[in-house]
Amino acid sequence: MSGFNGLRVLSFESRRAKEIAQLIVNNGGVPTVAPSTREIPDGPHDEELKLIHGILAGEYGVMIFMTGVGARALIDAAAAVVPREEFLSALRKTRVVARGAKPAAVMRDFGIPVWLTPPEPNTWREIIQVLDQNSAAIPLRGLRIGVQEHGAPSSEMYEALRKRGASVFAAHVYRWELPEDTGPLKEAVRAVCAGDIDVVMFTSSVQLAHALKIATELNLRQEVIAGLNRIVIASIGPVASAALREQGITVDLEPSHPKMGFLVKECAERSAGLHSAKKIVE
C-alpha cells in the first residue's frame, strides 16, 4: 500500500465529502468524513439588496467576489429584483475581481469578464497586492468597492482598502451553520480524543470552528485540542492554518497549492514521516 499506507484519515469536508473520501482511498488511506458545515442562503436581506442595487446603478468601480458559492447566490438573489440578464449585463460593465478559481469559474459560466484574479494562496493579502499593482491605472483613492463576503467579514481587507482611500460596501449572501445531522461530527470529535485518528485534513477555517463548537457541547474542547496535537494536521492554506494556530494546534503541512487534490496527495506522500515524528515526540 502506498501513500497513507493504511493510516486513518479524517476530513470535515461537506460539499465535496464523497470526492475527498475517494481521494483518501486512492492515496492508500482509510477515510472518515464528518461533514461539518452547511452553507445557508441568507437573503435577500437589506445589505444584499443594497449591493445588488449598487451593481445595477454602476456605483462600484470594483466588485470583489470571494467565493463561487456566494457569487451564484448573489446572482440568484438578484433575480428577485430584476431579470437575470439585466443584472449580468451590469456585472459585465463592472471591474470584477475573483478571489480564486471558483468565483472565476462562475463568472465564466455567466459570460462575465474577470478583471483581476489574485495569485495563490488567494487570501485577502493577495487581493490587496493585485489592486496595488494596478493602482496606476485604477487608483484606489476615492474608489467605491463592493464585496461579496465568504460567510464572514474580511475585516483586515476592508481596513487595508480604506487606508488606501477606497470606500467599501460588503454584504454576506450566505452563512455557515452546523449540519442538520451532527452525529458524524460528534463521533469524529470522540475519535480524535480517543486516538483513533492518525491524520486530520482541514480545507477551511470554519471546519475547525464547528468541530470545536461540537467538542465544547460534549465537554471535550481541551481533550480534542490535545488529541489534534498528537496527530498529523494538514491545512489547505494560510487562513485555515492561522485559525488552527490561534487555538494552539500545530500545523504539520500545507500543500504547494491550496487545492484539495494537492492537499491529499502531498499529505499522503509525507504522512508516514510526519506520523512517525509525532509518535516519537509522544
Rosetta blueprint (number, residue, H / E / L):
1 M L
2 S L
3 G L
4 F L
5 N L
6 G L
7 L L
8 R E
9 V E
10 L E
11 S E
12 F L
13 E L
14 S L
15 R L
16 R L
17 A H
18 K H
19 E H
20 I H
21 A H
22 Q H
23 L H
24 I H
25 V H
26 N H
27 N L
28 G L
29 G L
30 V E
31 P E
32 T E
33 V E
34 A L
35 P L
36 S L
37 T L
38 R E
39 E E
40 I E
41 P E
42 D L
43 G L
44 P L
45 H L
46 D H
47 E H
48 E H
49 L H
50 K H
51 L H
52 I H
53 H H
54 G H
55 I H
56 L H
57 A L
58 G L
59 E L
60 Y L
61 G L
62 V E
63 M E
64 I E
65 F E
66 M L
67 T L
68 G H
69 V H
70 G H
71 A H
72 R H
73 A H
74 L H
75 I H
76 D H
77 A H
78 A H
79 A L
80 A L
81 V L
82 V L
83 P L
84 R H
85 E H
86 E H
87 F H
88 L H
89 S H
90 A H
91 L H
92 R H
93 K L
94 T L
95 R E
96 V E
97 V E
98 A E
99 R L
100 G L
101 A H
102 K H
103 P H
104 A H
105 A H
106 V H
107 M H
108 R H
109 D H
110 F L
111 G L
112 I L
113 P L
114 V L
115 W L
116 L E
117 T L
118 P L
119 P L
120 E L
121 P L
122 N L
123 T L
124 W H
125 R H
126 E H
127 I H
128 I H
129 Q H
130 V H
131 L H
132 D H
133 Q H
134 N L
135 S L
136 A L
137 A L
138 I L
139 P L
140 L L
141 R L
142 G L
143 L L
144 R E
145 I E
146 G E
147 V E
148 Q E
149 E E
150 H L
151 G L
152 A L
153 P L
154 S L
155 S H
156 E H
157 M H
158 Y H
159 E H
160 A H
161 L H
162 R H
163 K H
164 R L
165 G L
166 A L
167 S E
168 V E
169 F E
170 A E
171 A E
172 H E
173 V L
174 Y E
175 R E
176 W E
177 E E
178 L L
179 P L
180 E L
181 D L
182 T L
183 G H
184 P H
185 L H
186 K H
187 E H
188 A H
189 V H
190 R H
191 A H
192 V H
193 C H
194 A H
195 G L
196 D L
197 I L
198 D L
199 V E
200 V E
201 M E
202 F E
203 T L
204 S L
205 S H
206 V H
207 Q H
208 L H
209 A H
210 H H
211 A H
212 L H
213 K H
214 I H
215 A H
216 T H
217 E H
218 L L
219 N L
220 L L
221 R H
222 Q H
223 E H
224 V H
225 I H
226 A H
227 G H
228 L H
229 N H
230 R H
231 I L
232 V E
233 I E
234 A E
235 S E
236 I L
237 G L
238 P H
239 V H
240 A H
241 S H
242 A H
243 A H
244 L H
245 R H
246 E H
247 Q L
248 G L
249 I L
250 T L
251 V L
252 D L
253 L E
254 E L
255 P L
256 S L
257 H L
258 P L
259 K L
260 M H
261 G H
262 F H
263 L H
264 V H
265 K H
266 E H
267 C H
268 A H
269 E H
270 R H
271 S H
272 A H
273 G H
274 L H
275 H H
276 S H
277 A H
278 K H
279 K H
280 I H
281 V H
282 E L
